[in-house]
Amino acid sequence: MNFNNIALEKSILEQYKVLLEDWIPADASIAIAIKDTFIYFHSGHHDFSIKVGAIVPEDSIAYKVIQSKSKVEAVLDSTLFETPYYAIGYPISFNGQQGALVVVLPPLFKIEDIQQYQFLTGKQGEDWIPVPIEQISHIESLQKSTWFYKDGEQFKTAVTLKELQTRLPNKFIRIHRSYIINIYFIKKITRDITSNFILHLKDGTELPVSQSYITHLRSVLEF
C-alpha cells in the first residue's frame, strides 16, 4: 500500500489512539486496517500482536467491519494465544479508502453491561435441570460440547466456554482452553513433575493450568 505523506498519516493514527484512551482500558490494543492490510497497531498487552503490513484474515473482526461497513463486536478465539478476547470494530475511511478501527480489550475482560448468569440449565438424559451458578464447581469443553459439574454430577449445556467467560461472576476463572473453575471449590494447588500447576477440587477432580492462564490465576488467588 502506498501512502504519500507518512508523517501526516502517522499523526492521524496516533490521534485515534489518544481519543480512544479516554474510554478503553490502558492494556487494550488498537489496530487499524485499510482495504486488506493492517497499517497500524498499538499493543496494550504482551501476548497479542499484529504486524503492520500483514494481510487482514477473512475470519477477523477487521475483515467483517470492512465487508459490512458497520460496527461489529464479538468475543473471538485468538489464533495467537489460547485466551478469547473481546473486540469492537468500527468502519472508518482513510485516504478515501474503506477501513476498520478495531479495539481489542484485554484477555479475560468482562463487559459490565452484559447480564451475568444466575444459573445454568443443563441436560441429563432427557431431563433439563436448572442449577444455581454458585453450586457449579467447574465447566469443561469436551468433544465439541460444554459440560458443567455439581457435586460430581455432569450436565450438558449449549453455551460455549467462550460465551460463558464473559457472563460468569468473577469467582469463575478460566485456567485452560478446556476448563473454567469456581475458585470456591479449589481444595489446593500443587505442581506436577514438570512443574506445571494442578488444581485439586473439593470433589477430587484434578485439572491442569495452562501457561496462558497461570499469570491471571496467580493474580486472582495472590500466590
Long-range contacts (C-beta under 8 A, 24 or more apart in sequence): 1-34, 1-35, 1-37, 1-39, 3-39, 3-95, 9-94, 9-95, 12-94, 13-39, 13-40, 16-40, 16-101, 17-42, 20-103, 24-103, 24-105, 25-105, 25-106, 25-109, 27-106, 28-103, 28-104, 28-105, 28-106, 28-109, 29-103, 29-104, 30-101, 30-102, 30-103, 30-104, 31-62, 31-101, 31-102, 31-104, 32-92, 32-94, 32-99, 32-100, 32-101, 32-102, 33-62, 33-63, 33-66, 33-99, 33-100, 33-102, 34-94, 34-95, 34-97, 34-98, 34-99, 35-66, 35-97, 35-98, 35-99, 36-66, 38-62, 39-94, 39-99, 44-104, 44-106, 45-106, 45-107, 47-80, 47-81, 47-83, 47-107, 47-212, 48-78, 48-80, 48-81, 48-85, 48-104, 48-107, 49-80, 56-100, 61-87, 61-88, 61-89, 61-100, 61-102, 62-89, 62-100, 62-102, 63-100, 64-89, 65-89, 65-90, 65-91, 65-100, 65-102, 66-91, 66-98, 66-99, 66-100, 69-98, 75-162, 75-163, 75-165, 75-166, 77-162, 81-107, 81-212, 82-176, 82-177, 82-210, 82-212, 82-213, 83-107, 83-108, 83-174, 83-212, 83-213, 84-162, 84-165, 85-109, 86-111, 86-166, 107-216, 108-165, 108-173, 108-174, 108-216, 110-166, 110-170, 111-166, 114-166, 114-167, 115-167, 116-167, 116-168, 116-169, 117-164, 117-167, 117-168, 117-169, 120-148, 120-155, 120-157, 120-159, 121-157, 122-147, 122-148, 122-155, 122-156, 122-157, 123-155, 123-156, 123-157, 124-153, 124-154, 124-155, 124-156, 129-155, 131-155, 133-168, 133-169, 133-172, 134-171, 134-182, 134-184, 136-182, 137-181, 137-182, 137-185, 137-201, 137-202, 137-203, 137-205, 138-179, 138-180, 138-181, 138-182, 138-185, 138-201, 138-205, 138-207, 139-164, 139-172, 139-179, 139-180, 139-181, 140-178, 140-179, 141-177, 141-178, 141-179, 142-178, 149-203, 149-205, 151-203, 152-203, 152-204, 173-213, 173-216, 173-217, 173-220, 174-213, 174-216, 175-199, 175-207, 175-208, 175-209, 175-210, 175-213, 175-217, 176-207, 176-208, 176-209, 176-210, 176-213, 177-210, 177-212, 179-207, 179-208, 181-207, 183-220, 183-221, 186-221, 189-221, 189-223
